[in-house]
Amino acid sequence: MTKREYDGPILEIDNLSISFFTRLREIPAVMDFSVSVKPGEAVGLVGESGCGKSTVALGVMQDLGANGRVVGGSIKFKGRDLSEMSDEELRDIRGSQIAMIYQEPMASLNPAMRIGKQLMEVPMIHAGISEKEAYARALQLVTDVKLPDPERILKAYPHQLSGGQQQRIVIAMALMSEPSLLILDEPTTALDVTVEAAIVDLVKDLGRKYGTSMLFISHNLGLVLETCDRICVMYSGEAVERGSIEDVFDEMQHPYTQALFRSIPLPGADKNARPLIAIPGNFPLPHERPLGCNFGPRCDYFQAGRCDQGPIMMQDVPGNERHATRCLRFQEIDWAAPPELAELKEKGEIGRVVLKMDKLKKYYQVAANSMFGGIATKVVKANEELSFEARESETLAIVGESGCGKSTFAKVLMGLETATEGRILLDGQDIGNVAIEDRSTQNVADIQMVFQNPFDTLNPSMTVGRQVIRALEIFRIGKNNKDRQRRMLELLDLVKLPREFANRMPRQLSGGQKQRVGIARAFAGDARIVVADEPVSALDVSVQAAVTDLLMEIQREQKTTLLFISHDLSIVRYLSDRVMVMYLGHVVELGTTDQVFSPPYHPYTEALLSAVPIADTRVKKKHIVLEGDVPSAMNPPPGCPFQTRCRWKSQVPGNKCETVLPALRSLASEHEIKCHLTDAQLAEMEPVIELELATQ
């Protein structure tokens, strides 16, 4: 049977159970899981980390390692049970008929082999075609994945490509042998939101062109809405809801699905009037699952004596056999009832200016050796004349793609780097040229940072309590150990961690709990300015809501100035008071959140807004995909930094965009923009994001 002759489900997973076996016990990772993927269909698999999504994918690939085993149910590919195939048959199918794209593109690329050779290997091994045919197919695929100058790309090594380009190559590699099934495991998590939008577009187009069926694994509900036809929601190893996108998004029938949607910032969420509702409690460990419903201990509708009695089966929603749920009470729950709102928060009174950046520049000298084509030093212009103010109790969001200079400016502010030019005034005192080792203890305590990855910032051999006390010692807080011990416990209370966690090691904590320890440490010296560098991007959506809410609560109590660095505009819209948009070291737009999120926009802001996946079927978005990557800061384009990717460039007469750097000009009170478009042209801009209904 050829690849295209089969007309039943491409993938049929029926009552699948997968366990991992350790010396101590059997650990069930997936239980009673069923899903099917029809020809040409895209099915989304969503849920939090540890729910079993990737285990299902590895089960389909028959790649569970030495201690993983399918202990029940079946996985059929085109009607054939994969577990009954020989190793040779599986080798023929893997990469040829079933292909997988991983989260980290470099995990799939050989750093010592040219891109062309890696792509050509696939059909030469699987289809036995000639080198000439393989090269022609590789060239076609690299063109299909919209990479510039395909012939040059085929001669390049992986390290010579950006992250987005590497991911496109991995997609091309997966499609080289025209597979029937493509499994995508969080393929865009490590990418910028603009690159993510382009990759998602690409995957949809290629799916249509090649008729490929897709299993799309993600924790981002907005992405699944944009890419998939059907969705399966997983929790703690089980499928808890299955149905079409419209069924699950608009008529959800499981409390966990509802809780997920309530914890993500959709348009209309407001940190004071309509705060996000975090899911209470923690995800159960595989060997500590409760009796009955796995979600029971965290569920608003839990009924003792009923929901905790025994296994709960998936059942069809009456009147819709395509929609199923694993909930005993789904017909008794009023799904349209508004959520019981958390207490309304008082908006913190924004106070005086605490921090002022005045024409800050940060350049790096880089030795351009012969390997990179030259012998002189080159200059990397990481930050170009940044000027802004931040006030007490204010959240200023800094947004932009990787390489725009967000983290560089944070390092200069922290004293990890010193400014090339310009000033950073903290309460009127210039600290821009003072390295961290020369700053006073008070200055160091005043400006603290919460990092993106909580796993990298904690000492694995030190207890949580000791790590917080260490920060108190550095900031010279407390007269003695007893004082510091008491303050440490107060800080654990502040970040809502149980006091017994003081004796735990970091390995005993979840990602969200580790991030809370990082926040406790940042506030140990009563920090006045906290730089939060993508503090929730490594966390699950349900944990994101809790950590974001925590940051807001501490800010209200301590009157902290929060500089929130992020590329996720949904969370930025929810929690920021003002937004600064950066591109290639420049501030291209600065204004209040309402000003930045409604037209007129800078053309780059417009593209950023269009790229954000929103998990709401009522939202209509203008479709703008940025072509190409952010130019190199070592060789920036002349004129406007954004002109190489701007769709509005043709509206500006002459070649002004290519020759003249626009000035930052004021459009309205507090709203500044760096663009050659006239006020009249900007006024004609239409909204990018529109909600179909006026009511929320």
N, C-alpha and C positions, 0 to 999 in steps of 0.2 A: 504494500500500500504506500503510495507516495504521500508527501507531506500535505498536499492540498485536497486529497480525496475524502478524508474523514469528515463526516458532518454531524456527529454527536458532540457531547461536551469534550473540549480539548483536555480539560483537567477535571477530575471528579474525586473529591476527597470525602470519604464517607465514614463517620463515627471514628475518626482517627484519634488514637492515644499514643503519645510518645513519652518515654521515661528515660532518665539518665541514672545509671547505676554507680553508686560510690561504695566504698568498703563498709560504710555505716548503714546505708539504706537505699531504697529505690526512690528517686525524686520524680514525681509525675510533672512533666513540663506542659503537655497538651493533653486535654481530655475531651472525648466525645465531640470532636470538631468536624464539621461538615461544611463544604463549600464547593461550588462548581463554576467553571469558567467556560463559556460557550465560544465558538469560533468568532474571532474579531472583537470580542468583548473585553472591557477593562474592569477588573474587580478590585476595589480598594480594601485593604486589611488594616484596620486602625486600632490603636490601643496604646497604653503606657509601656514604658520600658519594662521588660521582664514578663510581659503578658503571653509570650509564646509566638509572636508574629514571625520572627526570624527562624525559630525552631521549625515552624510549618514549612518555610521556604527550604530549609536544609533537608527536611523530610522529603520534599518533592525532588530535590537534587540527589536524594539517597546519599547524603554526606553528613551523617550524624556523629561521626567520630567513633572511637573505640568503645566508649561507654554509653552511647545513645542507641536506643532501640525502639522500633515501632512495636507496641505491645497490644494494639487492638485496632480494628478498622482497616481501611485500605486507601491507597492512593493510586488512581488509575489515570494513565495518560493515553488519550485516544482509545479508551476502552480496555487497555492492557494494564494489569496490576504491576507496578514498578518493582515490588518486592519479589516477584516471580521471575524477573529478568536476570540473565547471567551478567557477570561483570563486563563482558565484551559488548553485550547489547546496550548496557547502561553507558559505556564509553562512547558508543556510536550516537546515542541520543543526546548526551550532555554536550552542550556547546553547538550541537548541530540542530536538534529539534527543540531542546529546552535550553535557554540561555539565561544567565543571571547577571545583573548589574548591582555592584555593591556600593555601600555608602562612601567608601574612601577609594577614589579612582586609582591611586598609586598602588593599592593592594592587587590590582589586576594587570598592572603594566610592568614590564621588565625594564629597569632603569638603564641597562647596558645594551639595549637593542633598539634600533631605529623603529619609528612608528609603522612605517610601511611594511617592514618585515613581520612585525607582530600581527598586523591585520591580515597579511597574505597567508600566514600560517593556518588560519582557521579553515578557509575553504580547501586549501591544499591537503590538509590532514583529513577533514571530514568528507569532502566531496571528491577528492583526488583530481582536482582540476590543475591545469598547467600554471606555471609561474606567470606567464603573460596574461592569462585570463584573470588570475588572482589579483594582479596589479591593477588591471582595468576595473575590477569590482571594488578594490580598495579606494581607487581614485573616485569612483562614483559615490561610494558611501561617505567619504570625507566631504564631498561636495554636498551630499544630501543632509549632512549634519551641520551645514552652513559654516564651515571653517574657511577662513580666507586663504588664498594661495595654496590649494590642496597639494600641489606637487612639492612645495617647500615643506609642508607639514609632514608628508610621508618620509622626507629625508631627516626630519628632526628627531631628537631624543626626548623622552617624556619630560625631563627637567626643564626643557626649553619652552614648555607650554604652560599657560596659566591653569588654575584649578578647573575653571569652566571648560577650557579647551580639552584638558585631560578627560573630563567626564564625557565630553562629546565623542572622543576617540573610543572610550570604553563602550559607549552606546553603539558606535559604528562597528566595533569588534563583535558585539553581541548579535548584530544584525547581518554580519558577513555571510552567514550560511542560511539566511532567511528562516529563522526558527518559527515554530508554530506557537510557542509559549515563551514569553519574556517575563522574568521575575525581577522586579525592581525593588531593592531593599534600601529604603531611605536614600534615593539617589541624589537628592539635592540638599541634604541637611548641612553639608559643609560649604555650601555655595552662597554667594550674595543673592539678595532677593531679585535683582534684575537678571542675573545669570540663571537663577532658578526659573523665572518666568519664561526665558528663552528655551531652556531645556525641556520644560513641561510642554510648551508649544511644539517643540521638535518631536517629543515622544508621541504626542497625539497625531501629528502629521505622518510620522513614519509608521505608526500603528495602522493608519488608514491605507497608506501606500502599499505596505507589505502584507496587510491582512493579519497582522500578528495579534494574538490574544495576550492580555497582560494581567499579572497579579502585582498590584502596586501596594507596597508596604510603607506605611507612613504613620507619624503621630500627628500630622498636620491636616486637620479636617478640611481646611480651605483648599489645599492642594488636591485632596481626594475629590472634592466637589468639582474642581476644574478638569480633572483627568478621567474620572471613572464613570461607568454606567451603573454599577451596583456597588454596595458596600457591606462589609462584614465587620462588626465591632467586637473586639476581644477584651476579656478581662480575666486575669489570673488563670490562663491556660484554656479558657472556654470561649466559644463564640456566644455572645449574649444577645446580639441582634443582627439580623440579616435582612436585606431588602434593596429596592432601587434607591438611588440617591434621594429622590423626592419623598419616598416612603419614610426613610430614616431621618432626613433633615427636617421634614415638615410635619411628620406624624409619628414621632419616636414613640416606642412602646417599651423601653427599658429604663429604669432609674439611672443606670450608669451612663447611658447615652445622654440623658437629660442633664446629669451632673457635669459631664464633659463640656456640653455646650454652654452651661452657665459659668464655667470657669475660664472661658476665652473671651477676649475683648472684641465683641462685635460692634458695628456702628451703633451709636446710641448709648453705649456703656459710659458711665461717668464715675470717676474715682470717689466723688463725694455723694452725689445724688443716687447713682445706681452702681454701687461697687460690685465687683465680681464676687461670685460665691465659690470659695475653695471647697474641694471635697474633703470632709473631715477624715481624720485617721490616716493610716498608712496602708499601702499595698501589702497583702499577706505574702509571706515567704512560702515557697512551694510546699515545704513540709509542715507549715503551720496554718493551712487553709481551714476555715471554719466548717462546721457541719452544715449541710444544706446549701443555701445560696452563698457563693464566694463573696458577693458584694454586700451581703447582709449587714456586717458590722458598720458599714459606712453609709447605709441606705436610709433615706428619710421615711420610707414606707415599710420598713422592716416590721414584721409581726412575729413575736416570739411564739413558739409552739406550732408555727406553721411554716415559716421561711427557713427554719433551722432543723427540719426533721430528716431530710434525706436528699439524695440527688434530685436536681430539678432538670427536666428535659426541655429541649427547644419545642415550641408549639407554634402553629400557624396563627396569624392574626385573622379573626373571622372576616370573610369577605375579600381576603387578599392572600391567596396561597403563596405568593412570592415573598411575603413579609412574615418573618418569624422572630420570636423573642423567647428568652429564657427567664421568664418572670411569672410567678404564680398569681400575682395580683394585678397584672397589666390591664384587666378589664374593669377593675374597681377604682383605678387611679384617674383623677381628673387631670389629664395631660395639658389642658388649656389654662389651668389655674395659674395666676401669676406667682412667681416665687415669693416666699416670705423674705422680704428684703432685710438684709443685715441693717443694723442701726445706721441711720444717715450720719455721715461724717461732717464735722464742721470744717470748712475750707480754712487752712492755715492762713493767717494774715501775712501777706508778703511784705517783708521789712526793707531795711536799708541795703545798699550795695555792699556786698562782702568781698567780692572778687571782681577785678577789672583787668581784662586783657587789652593791651594797647599796641596795635600793629606788630604782633608777635610773628617772628620768622624763625624757622628752624631748618637749617641746611646741613647736609652731611657731605663730607669729602669722601669719595670712593675711588680707590685705585683702579683705574681702567686698564688692566694688564693686557698682554698680547692675546690672551685667550678671548677677551671680549672686544678685541679690535682697537687697540690704542695703547699708548704708554703714559699719557698724562693722567692727572686725577680728574674725575668728573664730579659735578655737584648734583646731589639729590635734593630737590626743593620739596621737603615734606610738608612744611606749613608756610603759607604766603600771607603775611599781613592779616592775622586773625585779630579782630577787635570785637569785644562783646563785654557785657556786664552780667553778673549773677547775683541775685539778692537772697537775703535770709528767707528761709521757708519756701524757696522756689525750686521747682524742678525744671531744669533746662536740658532738653534732649538734643544730642548731637548725632545726626544721622548721615549716612553715606556708605558707599561700597568699600570693600577692602582696598587699601592703598590710597584712601583719600586724605589720610593724615589725622584721623580721630585719635588713635592710640598714641601717636607721636606727641600730640599736644598734651595728652594726659601725662605722659612721661615727663615732659618739661614742667608741667604744673606740680607733679609729685617731687621734682628735684632729681629724678633719675637721669635726666638730661638737662643741659642748660640752653637758654635761648641764644640764637645767633644774633637777633636784633629784637628791639621792642621791649615792652615791660609787662610783668605780671604783678599786679598790686593786690596784696592781701591786707585789708584794712589800711590801705594807703602805703603799705611798706612794699618796696620792690623786691620780689624773691626770684625773678626770672633767671638771674645769673648765679643764684646760690644753689650749689649742689646739695644733695640731701645730707651728706656727712657734715656740711658746714651750717646746716639750719639748726635753729634752737629746738629743744625738745617740744616746746609749745607749738612751733610752726609745723613740726612733723606730725604731732597729734591732731592739729587742726585740719590737715588735709589727708584723708585716708582713702583707700581704694578697695572695692569689692570686685574680684576678678571673675572672668568668664567661666573658668573651669575650677569648680571647688575641689576636684580631686588632686590638682597640682599644687594647691596653696597650703595644704595641711601637712605637718610632719607625721609620717606614718608610725613613728616609734614613740610618740608623745600623746598622753591622754588629752581629751578635749579641754578639760579644766586647766591643765598645765599650759596649754597653748594660749588660752585667754589670759592667764596670770602672767605669762611671759610678756604679753603686750602691755599689761598694767605696769610691770617692772620697768620696761623700756620708757614708758611715758611718766614714770616716777609718781604713780598714783597709789595712795595708801601708805600709812606710816610703817606698817609691818605686814607679815604674811597673813595674819588674821583678817586685817582690813581688806587685803587683796582677795582673800578667799571669799569674803562676804560680797565684795563687788563683783567677783566672777559669777557667783550664783545669781546676783541681780541681773547681770547681763544675759545669762541663760533664760531668766524669766522674760526679759525684754524681747528676746527673739523666739519666745514660746517653745523652748526646749525643756523637757523635764530635768530637774536638778540632778537626778541620778546619772544623766549623760556626762556629767563632769568626769566620771571614772571610766568612760568608754574610750576605745581607740577609734581613730577615723574609719578603719575598715568595717566597724560595726554599725556605721551610719549610712543612710541612703543619700543620694545626690542632693536632695532638697535639704536634708538635715545638715550635711556638710556645708552647704551654702549659708545656712543660718549661723553656723559657727564662724564662717568668714565675716558675716555681717556683725556678729557680736564682737569680734576682734577689731573691726574697723571703728566701732563705736566705743571701744574701751577707753579711749582718751577724750571722750565727749567731742568727737570730730565735728567741726563746723561745716566743712565741705567734704562730701563723699563722692568720689568718682566711681560710678558703677559701670564697669566695662562689660557690656553684654551679660549682665548678671543672671539672666534667666534662660539664655539660649540653649544651654546644655541640659535644661530640666524639662520634665514632662509638663504638658499643658496644665494639668490639675495642680502640680507643684508650683508652676509659674504663678498662678493666681495667688497662692498662699504667700510666696516670697515677695511678690509685688506689693501685696496688701501690707505685709510686715514693714517693708521699706517706707511706705506711705505713713503708717501708724507711728513709726519711730520719728519720721520727719515732723509730723504734727506735734509730737511731744517735745522733741529736742530743738525744733526750729532749724533743722539742718538744711543747708543748700545742697541739692542733689544734681550732679551732672550725670545724666543718664545716656551712655553711649550705646547705640543700637542700630541694627538695620531693619528691625521689625516695626513697621510703621503702625501696626494695630496696637501694640503695647504702648508705643510712643503717644498715639492719639489719646489713649486711655489715661495715662498718668502725668503727661507733661503740661506745664503752664506755657512754656515757650519752646520753640524748635529752631535749631540752627542746622541748615543743610550744607554739607561740605562736599566738594568735588575737587580732586587732585590738588589738595592743599589750600584751596580757596573756600571762603564762605560765599555760597551763591545765593542763599536766602536765609533770612532771619526774621522771625515774627512770633506772635502769639500762636498757640496751637490752632485756633479757629482760622486765623489769617493764612497759615501755611497749608491747611487742609481744604481750603476753598479757593476757587479761582479769584484773581489771577495768580498763576504759579510761575516759578522759574521752570523752563522746559525740562530740566533734570528732575525737579520735584514732581512734575506731572508724570514723568516716566516711572519714578519710584512708586507713586501712588497706584499707578496702573498695574505694577508688578506684584502688589501685595495680595496673596490669596485670602479671600474672605469666606468664612464658612456660613454663608447665609444665602439661600436661594433667591431672596428678594432683591439682592444687590445686583445692580447692573453696572459694569465697568467699561470705560473706554479702553480699547485694546491698543496699547503702545508697547512694542518690543524694541529695546535698545540693541542696535547692531554693534558688534565689536566689543572690545574690552576697554577698561580704564587705561589710558596711555601711561607710559612709564614716567615717573617723577624725575628720572634722570634725563629724559628727553621730551619735555612737555610740548604740546603743539603751540604754535604762535597764536596771538590774539586771545579769544575766549577759550578757556581750558576745555569747555564742553563742545566746542564747534565740530569735532570729528564725529560726534554721535547725535547731533541735534536735528530734530525733524523740522524745526522752525527756521533754520539757517537761511533757506531760500527767501524768506519773508523780509530779510534785512538787505537793503540795496547795496550794490558794490560788493566788495569782499571784506567788509568791515569786521565781520566775525573772525576772519582768518588773520587779520593784521592788528587789530586794536583790542587791548584788554578792557572790557567794560568796567566802569566804576560801580561801586556799591551805592545804589541810590534809594531814596526813601519813596515808597508808594503811598504809605499812610502812616499814622502814628505807630511807631514800633515795628513797622513792616518794611524791611529792606531787601533789595534784590539786585543781583549783579548780572545784567542782561542788556543787549543792544535793542531788544524789541521796544517799540514806543509804548507809552501808556495806553494809547488807543488800541494797539494790537493786543496788549495784555488783557485789556478789558473785554475783548471778544472771546477769550478762552472759556470753554465749557467745563462743567464739573466732570471729573474723572470717575468718581464713585457716586452713584445715586441709589437711594433706597426706594423701591417701587411703591411702598406704602408709607404714608406719613406717620401712621401709628407704629409703635414699637411692639 
